[in-house]
Amino acid sequence: MRRGRAITALAALAISLTACGSSSTPPGGAATGGLQAKNADLSGANMYFIANTEQMGWFVTDADGLPLYRFDKDVPKPSKSNCEGECLKSWKPVLADKTPMATGVDPISMGVLTRPDGTKQLTIAGYPQYTYAEDKVAGDMKGQGKGGTWWVTAPNGAKITGGKAQNNSKKSSSTPSTSPTSPAGGTPQSTPTSAAPGY
């Protein structure tokens, strides 16, 4: 009998404590004394993304939404850039002075090349990566096919030379993050129309 009363008393106490508890939630959404998640510190990383357009399929972009390109005259193994001198006026090496991180790109395929001037350049599947000087806003792809040697880079490191599907994997149906910038007109879609690469 005493045991039954004790259990009843404990249950009543638990209910009263719940009813008397504060219903206010501090900024950040965590209850007082609870665990709070901290935002990841990405200040020590160079961020890259993938985006999707109807014409190109999935491709890699920098943090501004500009597409990354690879050059047919570069060498992937070992990584070597053959874009020097005048070439660098139009084609800017994608810098990787911090740890490269890319949503939607296999991290194993990402690397860093040290150029002759000592700067660090991002590589994907061994190929040095560049942006094109005439691409100004997200969605621009004015360098695509230039000279028959410059191509937008697919998430698996392949060059995209024609249709969207030929160089892109369709293993996964997950939705990757895209570039944080989304100005109007010709921008990469934030909602994909086809399966994302399986990375």
C-alpha positions in Angstrom: 0.0 0.0 0.0 2.7 2.4 0.9 4.6 1.7 -2.3 1.4 2.4 -4.4 1.0 5.7 -2.6 4.6 6.6 -3.1 4.4 6.0 -6.9 1.2 8.0 -7.0 2.9 10.9 -5.1 5.9 10.8 -7.5 3.6 10.9 -10.5 1.7 13.9 -9.1 5.0 15.7 -8.4 6.2 15.1 -11.9 2.9 16.5 -13.4 3.1 19.6 -11.1 6.7 20.3 -12.0 5.9 20.0 -15.7 2.9 22.4 -15.3 5.0 24.9 -13.4 8.0 24.8 -15.8 8.8 27.8 -17.8 7.4 27.8 -21.3 9.8 30.6 -22.6 12.6 29.6 -24.9 15.8 31.7 -25.1 17.1 33.0 -28.3 18.5 30.2 -30.5 15.6 27.9 -29.7 17.2 25.7 -27.1 15.6 25.3 -23.7 17.5 26.7 -20.7 20.2 24.3 -19.6 19.7 22.2 -22.8 22.2 21.4 -25.5 22.8 24.1 -28.1 24.2 23.3 -31.6 26.9 25.6 -32.7 27.2 26.7 -36.3 30.2 25.1 -38.0 33.2 27.4 -38.4 34.0 27.4 -42.1 36.3 30.4 -42.0 39.2 28.0 -42.5 37.8 26.5 -45.7 37.3 27.5 -49.3 33.7 26.6 -50.2 32.4 25.3 -53.5 29.0 24.1 -54.5 27.1 22.3 -57.2 24.2 23.7 -59.3 21.9 22.5 -62.0 20.5 23.9 -65.2 18.4 22.3 -67.8 21.1 22.7 -70.4 24.1 21.6 -68.5 22.9 19.3 -65.7 25.0 19.3 -62.5 28.2 21.4 -62.4 30.6 22.9 -59.9 30.5 26.5 -58.9 32.5 28.8 -56.6 30.9 30.6 -53.6 29.5 33.3 -56.0 27.8 30.8 -58.2 30.3 31.2 -61.1 31.0 27.9 -62.9 34.4 26.2 -62.6 36.2 25.1 -65.8 38.9 22.6 -66.7 41.4 23.0 -69.5 42.1 20.2 -72.0 45.8 21.1 -72.1 46.3 20.6 -68.4 47.6 17.3 -67.0 45.7 15.4 -64.3 48.3 12.9 -63.1 50.3 14.5 -61.6 48.3 17.7 -61.6 49.9 20.4 -63.8 48.5 23.7 -65.1 49.4 24.7 -68.6 47.6 28.0 -68.4 50.3 30.6 -67.9 51.1 34.2 -69.0 48.4 35.6 -71.3 46.1 32.7 -70.5 45.8 33.9 -66.9 44.3 37.2 -68.0 41.1 35.4 -69.0 41.2 32.2 -66.9 41.7 32.8 -63.1 42.9 29.8 -61.1 40.4 28.8 -58.4 42.4 29.5 -55.3 42.6 26.8 -52.6 44.7 28.6 -50.0 42.4 27.1 -47.3 41.0 23.6 -47.0 38.7 23.0 -50.0 35.1 21.9 -49.2 32.4 21.3 -51.7 28.8 20.2 -51.2 28.1 17.5 -53.8 31.6 16.8 -54.8 33.4 13.7 -53.7 36.0 15.0 -51.2 38.5 12.3 -52.3 38.5 13.8 -55.8 39.5 17.2 -54.6 43.1 18.3 -54.3 45.4 21.3 -54.3 48.1 22.1 -56.9 51.0 24.5 -56.0 51.5 26.8 -59.0 55.0 28.1 -60.0 54.3 31.4 -58.3 53.5 29.5 -55.0 49.7 30.0 -55.1 47.5 27.0 -54.3 44.9 26.0 -57.0 41.9 23.7 -56.6 42.0 20.4 -58.5 39.0 18.1 -59.1 39.9 14.6 -60.4 43.4 15.9 -60.9 42.4 18.8 -63.2 43.2 22.3 -62.1 40.1 24.5 -61.9 39.5 28.0 -63.2 36.9 30.7 -63.5 36.4 32.8 -66.6 36.9 36.5 -66.5 33.8 37.3 -68.6 31.5 35.4 -66.2 30.2 38.1 -63.9 27.0 36.7 -62.2 25.7 33.3 -61.2 24.4 31.5 -64.3 27.0 33.0 -66.8 28.9 30.3 -68.7 30.6 32.4 -71.4 33.7 30.3 -71.2 32.0 27.0 -72.1 33.7 25.5 -75.2 36.1 28.4 -75.6 38.8 27.4 -78.1 37.4 23.8 -78.0 39.5 23.3 -74.9 37.7 24.9 -72.0 34.7 23.1 -70.4 32.5 23.4 -67.3 33.4 20.9 -64.7 30.9 18.2 -63.6 30.8 17.1 -59.9 32.8 14.0 -60.7 35.5 16.1 -62.3 34.6 15.2 -65.9 34.2 17.9 -68.5 30.7 18.8 -69.7 31.0 19.1 -73.5 27.4 18.6 -74.6 24.2 17.3 -73.1 23.7 17.4 -69.3 23.7 13.7 -68.7 26.8 12.5 -70.4 29.3 13.4 -67.7 27.1 13.4 -64.6 26.3 10.5 -62.3 22.6 9.8 -61.5 23.2 7.4 -58.5 21.4 9.5 -55.9 18.1 11.4 -55.6 19.3 13.6 -52.8 19.2 17.4 -53.2 22.5 19.1 -52.8 23.1 22.6 -51.7 23.6 25.2 -54.4 25.4 28.5 -54.4 24.1 31.0 -51.8 23.7 33.7 -54.5 20.7 33.7 -56.7 20.3 36.9 -58.7 17.5 36.9 -61.3 18.0 35.7 -64.8 19.8 32.5 -65.9 20.8 31.4 -62.4 21.4 27.8 -61.4 18.2 26.3 -60.1 17.9 25.7 -56.4 15.4 23.0 -56.9 16.8 20.3 -59.2 14.9 18.7 -62.0 16.9 15.6 -62.0 18.7 13.3 -59.6 21.8 14.8 -57.9 25.2 13.3 -58.4 25.8 10.4 -55.9 28.4 12.0 -53.7 
